[in-house]
Amino acid sequence: MSETDTSLLTSYRVTWEQKGIDKSHTEVCIVDSDDMTRPGDKEQLHGLLRKMLAIRHLPIGQGVPDNIVLQDVVPVCNCEPYPGEDCAFAEHGDRFYLTSSSQPGYEVIRDHHREQVLGNVHNTLSVDFLTLVRERYGHQ
């Protein structure tokens, strides 16, 4: 990241259980983008979440990420005003969405909040790109 970039915090509602114990827990975990060397990589994200949960909840000696099983990881809205709080899009649809483009084979990613086009993306990459945008910048 350059000096002008700042880290972003993304909240996730995580349902998990400890290996060998059939009791699920759900809580919100916050991941700092500075901890992600591969943004959008689910394997790295899940590893960070397992490590965080192991440190928080497991006894010393058992507090290793391999003892945590993630059942569900859902991004929580991080729109204004504060991460994790309700926003206008929770009831009224997605903040970021795809529409068709005038260019064949491309789709447009739009920001409903600011009524602007973020860019044209080839349709083979559009869903992955939209997922990254939603994860980093706003309501899912």
N, C-alpha and C positions, 0 to 999 in steps of 0.2 A: 504494500500500500504506500502511496505517496504521503508526504507530510500533511497535505490538505485533507486527506481522507480521515474519517473517524470510524471507529468500530461501531457496529450496529448490534443491538441486542434483539434476539428473536425468542419468543416464548413458545414452549411446546407443552401440551397436556399429554403426559406420559402415563400409560397404564403398564405396570410391571409386576413381576413377582420374583422372589428369591428361589433359585434352583432347589428342588426338594421340598418346597413349602407351597401348598396349593392355596395361597391367599393373595389376591391381587390388590394392588394399591394404585391410586391415581393421584398425581400431583403435577404442578406446573414447574418446569425447569426452564431456566434462561441460559441461552448459549450466546457467547460473544463472538462476533465474526472474526475477531483477531485470533481466536483459537482454531479457526478452520483454515487449513492450508489448501483444501480443495473444496471451495464453495459449491453447495449443491450435491455433494457426495454423501449419500445416505449412510453408507458404511462408516464413514468417519463421524458423521453426526451421531449415529447410534452408539459408536464407541465412546464418544464424549459423554453422552447421556448415561450410559452404563457406569462409566467411571464416577461421574457425579453422584449417582444414586448409591453406588457401593460405598463411597466415602461418607455420605450422609447417614446411611441406615444400617450398614452391616458392622458387626463387631470387628475390632482389630484382629487381623489374622484371617478373617473371612471376607474382608473388604476388598475383594478383587472384582473387576468388571465381569469376569466370566461367570460369577455367581448371580448375575442379574439377567433376567429374561424379559425383553421388551415385548409387550403384547400389542401395544398401539401407540403411535406417536402422531399427534395432530398439531399442526401449527396453530397458535392462538393469535388473534388479531393484534398487530402491532402498529395500527394506525394512530393518528393523533387522537387525544392529547397524550396518552401514556400507554406503554406496552401492556397488553393484557386487558385493557378496559374496553367497554363496549364502544362501538362506533356506529355511524349512520349506515354502514354497509352491512352490518350484522343482520338487519331485517330487510334490507332493500337490494340484496344481490352483491355480486362481486365488484371489488374496486377495479381490478385488472381483468381484462377479458379479450378474447380474440374476435375479430371480424374478418370478412373476406377482403381481399386486396384486388385492385384493378390489374395487378401483375399476376399472370398465371403462375400457379405453384407457390404463391406467397400468401401469408396472412398478416394482418395488422394487429399489433398489441396496443391496446388503449388503456388510459387511466381515466376512469369515470369520475374520480374526485376532482381532477384538474381539467377535465375535458380536453385531453391532449393525446396525440399519437406518440407512443414511445418508439415505434419503429416497425419496419417490415421485416418479417422473418420467413425463411423458406419453410414450407409446410411440414417438412420432415423434422424440423427442429423446434417448431412453434410451441408445442406442448411442454417440452423440456425447458425452453426459455421462459415461458409463462410461469412455470412452477418456480423457477429461480427468482423471478421478479416478485411473485407473491410472497415467497418465503422471506425475502430480504426486505421488502418495502411496504407491505401492507396486508390488508384484509384478504383472507383466502376466498 
